[in-house]
Amino acid sequence: MRSIRAGKSTALGLIAAQWFRYPRAQVFAFDKGYSLFVLTKAAGGEFYDLAGEKTDLAFCPLREIDSDADLTWAVTWLEDLCSLNGLSVTPKHRNALTQALLQLDCRRPGP
């Protein structure tokens, strides 16, 4: 299968660069393959290699639930996600979320 190189990343880079004409403009981009790396650096921005081969930085908000405060945050975050997707979270749901998160925490004894 041939790779189609139609200039999509270049076009997106041009659009992002043009956006900086506006005062206090910001651009947040998720980039695959470093296509916006040079533009990011030239514009004085920060580039993060998420889940790359040479980094430990990744999106994993439920990775380390080590304390009761972390557990409370995680349950609330998941409740908010459910609510934003139209689910009315009941106490039964909240308990199920808490139990599932407790199973992720290796320091706590299992059920």
N, C-alpha and C positions, 0 to 999 in steps of 0.2 A: 504494500500500500504506500503510495507516495504522500509526502508531506505537502500540504497546501500552504505556501508562504505568501499570503496576500497582503501583508503589511498591517494586520490587525493591531499588533502591539505598538507599531509605529504610530498608527492613527490614534490610539488611546493615549499614547505619550504626548502627542500634539495637542489633543483636547485638554489633558491635564495641565500642560504648560501654558496654554492660553487662559485657563481658569485663573492663573496667578495675576492676570491683569487687574483683577478686582481687589480692592482693599481688604485686608485681613482674610483673604481666601485661604482655604486649607484643602488638601487633597489626601484622602485615605485610599490606598489602592492595595489590592491583594494581587500579587504578581507571581506568575509561574515562569521560572527560567531567567530571572534577573533582567527582564527586558526594560524595566523602569529604574534599574539601579543607578545608572549614570545620571538620568534626569533628577532622581531623588537627591543625589549628592550635589549636583549642580544648583539645585534650588535650596540647598541648605537643610534638607530634610533628613529624617532618620530612616534607615532601612533595616528591617529585621528579617532574618532568614528563619521563617517558621517551619519547624519540622524538617529542616534540611539535614543533609548527611553530616555536616560539621557543627551542628548545634543541638542543644537540649531544649531550646525554646519551642514550645508548642501550645496549642489550645487544648487544655485539659483541666478545666476548672474543678473537677471532682477528684483530681489526682491525690492530693494530700489532705485528708480530713483527719487531722490529728488531735483536735480538741473539741470540746463541747461548743465553743464559739464557731468553729469551722462547720460543725454539723448543723448548727442553727442557721448559719448563712446559706449552706447548701440546700437545706430543706426549703427555706424561703425563696431562694433563687429558682428552684424547680417548681415551686408553687406559682411563682410569677410567670414562668414560661408556660405552664399549663393554663393559667388564667388568660394570658395573651392569646392563646390558641382556642379560647372559648370554653374551656372546661371549668366548671364551678368546683373548686377544691373543697372537699368535705373533710371532717376530722378522720374518717376512715382512709381517705387518700393520703392525708398528712402522715398518719401512722405507717402506711405502706411505704411512703417515700423515706421516712426515718429508718424503718427496718432495712430497706434496701441499701441505704447509705451506710448503716452500721455494718453490713456485710462487706462493704468495700474497705472498711477500716481494719487493717490487720492487727492493730494493737488491742482491739476490744475482743472479748470472748464472743464466740458465735452463739446463736440461739439454742 
